[in-house]
């Protein structure tokens, strides 16, 4: 991607969950176009660097930790130009384990609370803390990471889908609240993506059970469900986010952009 076209050189962009998965690819794309990307993650040390990118440790579900994170970024760079609210967790669970064979894969307080803490509360806390800094500066961008499942629903992932529906609603409402202050809020919703390296055998076992199949039977024939006939590439999400945080997307706000190869009910 042409660095000069996006004009992101020197822009300070926080990426939560930036040490792995989609977040890591977002960070790589941002750094590649000259932005000062900041990896915010539970699994890094504040002040350390990962592949030359500044890191800040943070628990996005804890308000004090989030404030300390934004303070650390402002202390180092003097501002926050954009936030990519990417940190998330997905625990496949059925509303009711009808077969009664694996009750651990039935939705309960613990799994429900974990997903809503990271995917909803974490998004709120990080957006609030960064928006306060952006107000001082006179503007900024918040990109929330949603999911196609937040619009379409997903078998065995009802709570996860609900958290992403909440993210979409946050996005629309915050855009209305903050637009007059030159803060754009928007979201992107990946569909079926290539493996991130985060899907464990335990995750696949849970997902397969909730879908009534064996782990090895989980579908990988994307020609049946995706018009473009393939899964999405993590770098494609990174490219989209880089565009959205740039001024080239200066009139895009209050919407969730699907990146799903055309997969939808329509």
C-alpha positions, 0 to 999 in steps of 0.5 A: 500500500502506498504510504503517502496516499493514506497520509498516516505517517506519525499518526498514533494508533492504539490497537487492543489485542494487537499482539496476535490474530487479526490485531497483529495484522492490523498493527503490521499494516499500520506500521507499514504505512508509517503510523505509530501503531501501539500494541495494547495487550494482556500478553506484553510488557509496557515499554517493550517492543514487538517487531519494533512496535511500542507495547503497553500491557492492559486489561481492557475490562479494568477501568484503572488499567485502561486509564494507565494505558492511555496515560502511557501512550500520551506520555510517549507520543503526546496524543492518540489519533485513533483507537482500534477496539480489536480485543475480543473473546469467543467461547462457543456455547449452546443456549441449551445442550439438548443432547445432554452430553457435554454440559460444559458447552452450554451457556452459563454465567461464567462464559456469558460474563467473560464474553461481555466483559471483554467484547462489550465492557472493554470496548466501552472503557477503551473508547471512553478513555481515548475519546476524552483524549481526542476531545482535548486534541480536537478530533480522532477516530475509533474503529470497533471490531465487530463481526458478521455474526453480529448481524447474521447470528451464528449457531453455537455462538449466540452470546458472542454474536450478541456482543458484536451486535452491541458493538454495532449499536455502540458504533452508531450511537457514539458516532451521533454523540461525537461527530460534532467534535470531529471524532469519527466512530465506525466499525468493520465486521470480518466474516470467515477469515483465514486461521489466526493461530488462536483457534485451539483444539479445545475451541474447535471441539467446542464449536464442533459440538455446538454444530452437531459434528466432529472437529474434523468435519467443520466446513472449510468448503467456502465455495458453498457459503461465500460468493467469492469462494474463499476465506478472507485474509487477515491482511485484508482486514488490516488494509481496511482498518488502515484506510478507515483510520485515515483521512481518506475515509473522512466522511465515513462514520456511524456504520459497520462495514462488512468484509466478508466476501459477499457472504450475507443473507442477501 
